[in-house]
Amino acid sequence: MKNCASVVFATVLTCLLLMPGSAAAEPVLDVIIGGQTHHFARDELLHRPDVTHVSVANDIAYGKTMNYVAVPVAALLAPFNPPANSVIESVALDGFAAQLPLDLLTNKDPAKAVAWLAIEPDDPHWPVLPGRAESAGPFYIVWTGAAVAQMRSEQWPYHLKRLESQSSPLKRWPTLNVDPALPASDPLRAGLALYKTQCLPCHTLDGAGTGTAGPDLNQPMNPTQYMTRDGLRALIRDPKSVRSWPNMKMPGFAADQISDREIDLIIGYLTHIAARRSGIP
Ligand code: HEC
């Protein structure tokens, strides 16, 4: 800030506004419902009457029990009446974008899973994430409730900046879908469901999806066309077991998040999408 001291008033004011800890630096969560944007500044959220302390066992981002100051996501969204059957696209600062079904996110029954918007206070900050240089803040969706184990790892979006109501991914991006004539029990449908939850937040497929954290998985080529099945299996389980460099970002998926059978279902779905694109029957 040493330049601030010797310059004209207008610039001094700008310097002051940019100082860490000033109002300009306060993180804001955007909630966009039906196209209408509502801004929630961190301090406003921290002073809501429904703010509370939640203890999260087996926190996905930190890998241990964590305690947060949080508000119930159901109460945050309720005043804006999100359309039934919509999904809430949860977009993070790094381009991650999870599609969370509204009924899941707004459930209040503790016999199922209950979503909370955890808010990182200015002081003390949350600890840094394992293997990373930053915390999960400024906002992070965490889960409690009896069915918390059913939540998938990519349904815990952190570094959150926006929640936006959207139609379901298959309505929005019909190219993600498998042949509608396939029976409900077809393994390709299970592969699609897993892809939507665990991969789509970071990887678009043929341009379908919002996530920009990782590469598209069908353009220009689909990994099933240039990786062996064993290599791909290993990469999904633990990317570092295939290749490793300091800035790599893809998380591994432990067996309690994706089973061996589920990895094969995802690879089956990717193979199906690759074949459809290249016209192989
Ligand atoms: C949190 C974001 C994230 C998620 C979730 C994610 N990936 Fe990735 N993935 C990445 C990034 C980023 C890369 C680029 C390499 C890196 O930085 O790790 C990548 C690379 C890959 C590659 C290698 C592509 C290439 O040619 O180099 C494959 C294959 C892949 N991911 C498949 C998957 C599958 C399948 C899933 C779902 C089970 C998945 N990823 C989930 C972020 C993610």
Residues whose N, C-alpha, C, O or C-beta is under 5 A from the ligand:
A	BS01	HEC	E154 Q198 C199 C202 A213 G214 P215 P223 N247 M248 K249 M250 P251
